[in-house]
Amino acid sequence: MRRDPLAYLTVELSTLKEQGLYRKLRILEDEQKPKTTFDHRAVVNLSSNNYLGLTTHPRLRERALEATRKYGVGTGSVRTIAGTMDIHMELERRLAEFKKTEAVVVFQSGFAANAGTVSAVLGKDDVVVSDELNHASIIDGCRLSRAAIKVFPHKDVGAARKILQTLPAAQRKLLITDGVFSMDGDLGPLPALCDLAEEFGCIMMVDDAHASGVFGQNGRGTIDHFAAHGRVDIQVGTLSKAIGVLGGYVAGSRALIEFLYHRARPFLFSTSHPPAVAAACIAALDVLLEEPHIVDRLWENTRFFQSGLKTLGFNTGASEGPITPVIVGDGALAMKLSDRLFEAGVFAQGIASPTVAVGKARVRTIVTATHTRDELQFALDAFGHVGRELGIIH
Ligand SMILES: Cc1ncc(COP(=O)(O)O)c(C=O)c1O
């Protein structure tokens, strides 16, 4: 009988089970909403990135249906062959206007946007200077580029400067940070990093995946929040989180975007978005511009929920926005807290190593604009009760 060459995977899975870190996928049986059904249980949902509730917004739904009727369900090609529809170009024009940049190119996901862009703009003789907590898609993009990777401690601008001082002036350098860090909810120190980029002649890049639709005027992101327009050469945003649909984009100069058309591998070698995706994203931009009270509501809910968790005595880290970690340290304890909350009717995902550092395991919560006060209070009561039961708070 043939020996299973993948047997080692089963061994690794058993190890995860022994460590209490094995995760089963939770199955959503309804719409992505603040109160919904996962695994046959009605729960208050604190685990989605659906910040503004746009996954189910009637304007997006309607535009997606209209586009499907008009264009069909798929594009049948990559963008660079036959898969660029007028609706893709309209979305890119609208995003560029929104982001106040010359041009935008849309990718299939935020992951593809980061990985495809970093690997396209850099090569083996170049160097990336990167925050240690930058997203996995940035890290993969850096690896794919074969550039040297220099990592600075989280938000430590002084350490980034020391690294830059050691590099030859003529070497091409990319300084890169998340706008909002996805596991902690804190902001990258953009103004200080832009100063450094200008002083040392770096390309400045910001991944604003969790900031788009959340920070800045009408949700324009952290570049707008920090009034740093014109100081960031490459802005990445996502259409999968607050925008409620799917995709990622790069905003910058016309030359950058045209270069990516020619060199970004996910753009060149992977089929373009279905027309319904592009149409729904355009509708989402209309909502951001015409219904700004939704963003205000997100911030009201964030303040209410975060101060509730703090009053209960939880460690919520350094969050500055709707992503609020409840840091417990031990991986197995984070998973237990998440499981017990789920039984109590609250879905908040446990997150452990390797997604976060060992000893920094947590349950990550994200409130949305569409949570009601009652739902958030219900979740706080559950956190209080389960947190005391597990000895995390007293
Ligand atoms: C900071 C950050 N960048 C990029 C991405 C990737 O975005 P997408 O889900 O659109 O691929 C994510 C999502 O997980 C993220 O948190």
The ligand as a Gaussian input file, in Angstrom:
#p B3LYP/6-31G(d) Opt

LIG

0 1
 C       -4.273000      44.964000       7.118000
 C       -4.862000      44.087000       6.041000
 N       -4.420000      44.221000       4.793000
 C       -4.919000      43.478000       3.787000
 C       -5.898000      42.540000       4.014000
 C       -6.399000      41.709000       2.886000
 O       -7.625000      42.174000       2.434000
 P       -8.645000      41.211000       1.677000
 O       -9.437000      40.497000       2.719000
 O       -9.421000      42.122000       0.817000
 O       -7.811000      40.245000       0.878000
 C       -6.398000      42.374000       5.299000
 C       -7.495000      41.396000       5.551000
 O       -7.367000      40.411000       6.185000
 C       -5.868000      43.152000       6.342000
 O       -6.300000      42.994000       7.598000

